[in-house]
Amino acid sequence: MTVLSRLRRPEHTGDGRCWPCTVVNVVLLAALAGVVALVAPAVAALVALGGAAAIWLRGYFVPYTPRFAPRLAALLPGDYLEHAASTETLGDLGGGDADGVDGDDLLRELLAAGVVDAEGEHLEPTPAFASAWRSEMDALAADSDDRPADADGRLVDALRETLEHVDSARIERTGSETFLVVTGADGSTAWLRRPVAIAEVAAVRALDETALSPDLRAPAAHALCAFLETCPVCEGDVVETTPADCCGHTLSGTTEGPSDVLACETCGVVFYEFR
């Protein structure tokens, strides 16, 4: 693998490039280079060259651009969201046969596959599935303190082995946070915080041992996060709260008010949003 191939982010360039965000990055780069040029023209030239290369190869140079791209594009006129689709769950990745699966239909399939039990209006995972899911989460979270690179590599491998409509997957570290970045077959992208990634990938792997259709496993994995009681990484309690109370959470909408969510009390990571 060449240095250029390591730097490239094909999900944010070519046909997948978000042009409004590219323009914003270019404007910010020009402003930064202009400020630096006041004191060090030679350094400003290097900044401009490096930033332009990053925008060309990666689609952006401002950190977190893929995280705020859909929200920025939603504020602009025109249909800019076509190539800026981003989500925080595997369940919304496009490219599979279960795109837009109905929640009631999914529940019926989970009941039929023995993944969840229903007693009146009360739902919960079956003991067998809950045990398998917990074992998968523990395995994916293992050694995260001593060998995070190895653990994250297992997370990527586990996803590729068990989810069919995935075009690419990688680990991205931005500041103190670690994300699993997954691109679907249709070009949509999911940025999952590591605890969410572990919970959903582990659910997909556990569902692989059930009769549930492979096309339903990604949306089912997200739905099952509504039953989480503890964070798979920090082991803090997962409780119902609002996004304003959750450290690091970004609202999924740009115009609607915040919905209640299930989030870890300790690390603030949001696992499920009630819509």
KELO-916849 format. One record per residue: residue in one letter; z, x, y of N, C-alpha, C, O in turn. Coordinates in steps of 0.05 Angstrom, whole numbers, plus 5000, padded with zeros to 4 digits. Example, Ala and Ser with C-alpha at 12.3 -4.5 7.8 and 13.67 -1.06 7.14 Angstrom:
<rs>
A515652644886515652464910515652644934516952854934S514252574955514352734979515752585001516152685023
</rs>
This chain:
<rs>
M500050174976500050005000500050185025501750365027T498150135044497950295068500050205089501249995087V500350375109502250315131501350055145502949885152L498650025149497649795163498149535147498949335159S497849555121498349315105501249235105501848995103R503049425108505849365109506549225136508349055137L505149305157505749195184504448925188505448765203R502248875175500748625179502448375171503948385152R502048155185503247905178500947695178500547555198P499547675156497147495155497747205161495947065170E500247115157500846835162500946775192500946545200H501046995209501146955238498747065252498747085277T496647145237494247255249491847115237492146945220G489447185247487047065237487046765241487646665263D486446605220486446315222489246195227489445975237G491346355220494046255223495246325250497646265255R493746455268494846535293495446295311493846115314C497846305324498546095344497746205371499146385381W495646105383494646215408496546175431496746365448P497845955435499745935457501846145456502646265476C502846205432504946405429503846685433505246865443T501346725425500046985430499747035460500347255470V498946825475498746845504501446915517501647085534V503546775508506246825519507047115513508147245531N506447215489507147495482505647685500506747895508V503047635504501447805521502547815550502748035562V503247585560504347565588506947725590507447875609L508747685570511347825570510848135567512248285579L508948205550508348495547507348615573508148835580A505648465587504548565612506748595633506848795648A508648405633510848425652512648655646513448805664L513248695620514948925612513549185619514849365629A511049215612509549465618509549515649509649735658G509249295664509149325693511849425704511849595722V514049325693516649425702517049715695518049875711V516349785670516650065661514950255678515650475683A512550155685510650325700511750405727510950615739L513650255738514850325764516350585763516550725783V517350655739518950895737517751105718518251345721A516051015699514851195680512151095671511950965650P510051155686507351045679506451125651505250965637A507051365642506151455615507551285594506251205574V510151235597511651075578510550785578510350665557A509850685602508850415604506250385588505750175575A504550595588502050585573502650575543501350425528L504750725534505450715506506650435498506050335477V508250325516509350055511507149855509507149685490A505149865527502949675527501349705501500549515489L500749955493499250015469500649915444499449795427G503249985442504849905419505149605417504849485395G505649465440505849175440503249035432503248845417A501049145443498449025436497849055407496748875394A498549285395498049335367499749135350498849035330A502249095359503948905345502848625345502948485325I501948535369500748265371498348245354497848035342W496648445353494248445337494848435307493648285292L496748605298497348625270499248405260498848305237R501148325276503348145267503147865280504447685270G501647845302501447585315503447565339503147385355Y505347755340507347745361508748015363508648175344F510148065386511948295387514748215396516648365393V514947975408517647875416519047775391518047595377P521447875385522947795362523447485362523747365383Y523447375338523947085334521546905342521846665341T519247025351517046855359516346645337516046415344P516146715311515446505292517646295289517046075279R520046355298522146155297521945945319522445715315F521046035343520845845365518045745370517545585388A516045845354513245775359512745475358511545365376P513745335337513145045337514344895360513144705370R516644975370517944845392516444895418516144725435L515545145421513945215445511345065445510544955465A509945065422507344935420507544635425505744505435A509844515416510144225420510344145449509843915455L511044335467511344275495508744295510508544225533L506644405496504144455509502144235503502244105482P500144185522498143985516496244065494495744305490G495143875480493243935459494643965432497143955430D493043985411494044005384494444295376492844395360Y496444425387496944705381498644745356498844965346L499644525345501444555322500044595296501244655276E497344575296495844585271496344855257496544855233H496545075272496945335260499745445267500145685264A501545275275504245375281506345225265508645205273A505545125241507444975225509545155214508945345200S512045095220514245255209516545065201516844855213T518045145181520144975171522445155162522245395161E524745025156527045175148527845115119530045175110T525944995104526444925076523944945059521744905069L524245015034521945025016520744745012518444725005G522444535016521444265011519244175029517843995022D518944305053516844225072514444395070512544355086L514344595053512044765050509744605039510044455020G507344625051505044485042503544645021504044875016G501644505009499944634989500244534961498544584944G502444384956502944274929501943984927501143874947D502043874903501143604899503243394908502743154909A505643494915507843304923508243294953510343214962D506243374969506443354998507143075006505842884998G509243045023510042785033511242605012510942355013V512542714991513742554970515842364982517342444999D515842124972517741924981520541974969520742054946G522541944986525342004977526241834954527541934936D525541574954526341404932524941484906526241474885D522441554908520941644884522241904873522441934849L522942084891524142334883526842284869527442404849L528442104880530942034868530641924839532041994821R528641744836528141634810527341854790528141844767E525742044799524942264781527342444774527542534751L529142494793531542654788533342514768534542644751L533642244770535242094752534042104724535442144704A531342064723530042064697530142334683530142344658A530142544699530142814687532942914681533343134670G535042744686537742824680538943034699540743184692V537743044723538743244743541143124758542943274765V541042874765543242734779544042494763542542374748D546542414767547642164756548241974779548842054801A548041714773548641504792550741314781550341214758E552841274796554941084788555240904812556640974831G554040664811553940494835552240634856549940704851E553340664880551940804901552741104903551741244920H554341184885555241464885553341634868552841574844L552341854880550542034866551742314865553242394883E551242454843552142734841550542864819549542734801P550243134821548843274799550243244773552743234772T548743234751549943224725551443494720550743694731P553543484704555043734698553243964688553644194696A551343894671549644104659547944234681547644474682F546644064699545044184720546744334740546044544749A549044214748550844344767551644624757551744814773S552244644731553044904720550645104721551045334728A548245004713545945184714545245274742544545504746W545445094761544845154789546845364800546045554813R549445324794551445514803550945784791551245984805S550245794766549746054753547446204766547546444770E545346054773543046174786543746274814542946484822M545346114829546246204856547946454854547546634870D549746464835551446694832549746944825550347164835A547746914808546047134801544447244824544147484828L543347054841541747144864543447264886542547434901A545947174888547747274909549147534901550447664917A549047604875550547834865549748094878547348134885D551648274882551248534893550148534921549048734930S550448314936549348304963550748494982549448585001D553248564977554648754994553949044988553649205006D553749104962553349384954550349454954549649684962R548649264945545749334944544149094955542748964939P544249044981542848814992539848824987538648614983A538649064988535749084985534948994956532948854953D536549074936535949004909536348704905534648564893A538548594917539048304914536848144927535947944916D535948224951533848074965531148104950529547914950G530648334937528248364921528248174898526148064891R530548124885530747934864530247654874529147484860L531147594898530647334910527647274913526747064907V526247474924523347444927521947414900520247234896D522747584881521547564854522047294841520347174828A524547204844525246944831523646714843522746534828L523146724869521546514882518646524871517546314864R517446754871514746784862514346694833512246594825E516346744817516246674788516446374783515346274763T517746224801518345944795517045744813517045504807L515845824835514545634853511545694854510745914861E509845494848507045544845505545564872503945744875H506045384890504345374914505445554936505745474959V505845804929506746014948504646224950503746344931D503746274975501746474980502946754983501846954973S505246764997506647025000509646975006510346755014A511247175001514047165007515147445013514247635001R516947455032518047715039520847675052521547455059I522347895054524847885069524447995097523148195101E525547845116525347935144528147945156529647755154R528848175168531448205180531148215210529648385221T532448025224532348015253535248015263536747825260G536048245275538748275284540648275260540248435241S542648105260544548095239543847895217545247875197E541547755221540847545202538647645183536947805190T538647535159536547595139535247325131536547135125F532547325132531047095125529147145101528247375097L528746945085526646945066524246795079524546555085V522046935083519746815096517646755075516746935061V516946505072515146415051512746275064513146105082T510346345056507946215065506746045043506346145021G506245785049505145615029502145645026500945785042A501045515006498145535001496545425024494145495027D497745245041496245125063496645285089495745195110G498145505088498645665112501245605126502045745144S502645385118505245325130507245535122507045665102T509245575140511145795136514045685137514745515154A515645775119518545715119520145965124519746175112W522045945143523946155149526646055140527945895153L527546155117530146065105532246285109531846505100R534446205122536746395123537546455095537346285077R538646695090539146785063540846595046540146545023P543046475057544546285040542846045032543045945010V541245935051539545715044537445795023536945645005A536246035027534346125008535546144980534246064960I537946254978539246284952539746014939539245974916A540745814955541245554945538745414935538645294913E536545424951534145284944532545424921531545294903V532345684922530945834901532445794874531245764853A535145814875536745764851536345484840536245454816A536145294858535645014849532944994835532644864815V530945114847528245114835528345234807527045134789R529745454804529945594778531445414758530645404735A533545284767535045114749533444874741533544774718L531844764760530044544754527844614734526744444721D527244874733525244964714526044904685524344894667E528644864680529544814653529844514648530944424628T528844344667529044054664526243944660524244084661A526043674657523443544654522243464681520143344681L523443544703522343474729519643614733519343844726S517743464744515043574749515243824767516743824786P513744034761513744284777513144224807514244354824D511444024812510643964840512943844856512843844880L514943744842517243614856519543804859521543724872R519444044848521844214848522644314876524944344882A520644384893521344474919522644264936524844314947P521444024939522943814954525543734941527443664955A525643734914528143674901530343884907532643814910A529544134908531444344914532744304941535144344944H531244224961532344164987534243924986536443924997A533343714973534943464971537643524957539643414965L537543694937540043764923542043914940544443914933C541144044961542944184979544943994992547044075003A544343734992546243535002548743514985550743404994F548643624961550943624943552543884944554543904930L551644074959553144334960555944294971556344154991E557844424958560644414968561544674980563244684997T560344894971561045164981558545324986556445284973C558645505005556345685012556045884989558045994980P553645924979553146104957553546404964553746574946V553746464990554046744998556946805006558246984995C558046655026560746715036562846545023565246595026E561946345008563746164993565445985011567545875003G564645955037566045775055565445485048563345435035D567045295057566645015051564144915067563844985090V562544755053560244625066561144345074561944185057V561044285100562044035111560043895128558144025137E560443635133558643485151559543545180561843525187T557543605197558143675224555643615241553843475232T555543725265553143695282552043965289553544165288P549443995295548244255301549744405323549744655322A550844265342552244405364554644565354555544755367D555744485330558044625319557344855301559044995291C554644895297553845085276552645335289550645325303C553845565284552945815295550145875285549545875261G548345925304545646015296543745805288541445875282H544445545289542645345280540845265303541745235326T538245215297536345125317535544845309535044785286L535444655328534744385323531844365312530144515321S531444185294528844155281526844005299524444025295G527843855319526043705336526143805365527943965372T524343705381524243795409524943565428525643615451T524743315419525243085436527542915426528842785442E527942905400530042725389532742855391532943105393G534842685391537542795392538242925365536942875345P540443085365541143225341542143035319543442835325S541543095294542442945271544943085260545343325265D546442935244548643055230547543245209545343195198V549043455203548043645183550343725165552743675170L549643845142551643975125551444275129549344395126A553644395137553644675144556144815134558244685130C556045075131558345225122560245265146559445345168E562745205141564845235162565245525170565945585192T564745705151565345985156562946135170563346255191C560546115158558346265170556546095187554746195201G556845825187555345655205552545585196551145455211V551745685173548945635163548645345155550345235141V546445215164545944935158544244915133542145045130F545244755114543844725088542244465087540244445072Y543044255102541743995099542043845125544243845137E539943705133540043545157539543245149537543185136F541343075158541042795152539142675172539542685197R536942555163534842445181534642145178533042025191
</rs>
